[in-house]
Amino acid sequence: MKMLAKALVATATALTASVAFAFPVNLTSVSGSFENAVGGSNVNGEGTSQIRWGYSSGYGQSGYNFNGTAPLPQTILDNDAFVLGSLTHINKPVTGDGITGVDLAVNLGFDGFGDNGSSSGTFVFAHNETPNTAPEVIGQQCWGLNLGGFCWGFWRDIITQTGDVDDQVWILDQHLSSSEFQLGNNLYSLDLIGFAGEVETFFTAENADTSIDLMARLNVTELPVPEPGTMALLGLGLLGLGAARKRARQ
């Protein structure tokens, strides 16, 4: 009787152990490439982690860089959000058309419990390469009589529509190409979340760079069904325990 009870406890422990030990796992690799640029003049760098567009007016091209999180491996302790990498927007005063959108395809590698796994997905960015047409004061003009720099009247600002305007970036969509993978006895799925801090959009000033982290989450979505032998052992144990109790009452 006591041996039967011990067997039942051991079997139940085996069935729940994979839930308790689904983490930690390691993020071992991160790569990303820009694809499917929409619009833009003089676009180059598609298929790489750096994309550029526009004709330089002396300061270089506008563009994006992607850098995977470092150093690796990075230990993931639970299903909280983690940084998979950073997006940097480079805003330069270019001529020609700017892009209106581009995809960032990311590939992630994981290991844990003696196994390796991978997952991939895509962020779809929208981009507004704004024309520099903000009101800008470029000087003053005397309305009246100007005698040697002294204005008999009043000074009036000279305004042109040539001032800098910040460019804007936001995420249109994110989707997974390959999401589920197994490490040990656990099945995981990847969620692409978006910008860090629940930011929906950001702006970059002319001749400036803006970097923002991209976030993801790793969830345990389901556990494999226990092996038939384990289930049979549990079933036989329960039947045996019931029979033993029945005999004890007779």
Summary of the structure (lengths in Angstrom):
residues: 250
radius of gyration: 30.6
end to end distance: 16.1
largest distance: 124.7
contacts: 735
relative contact order: 0.18
helix: 18%
strand: 57%
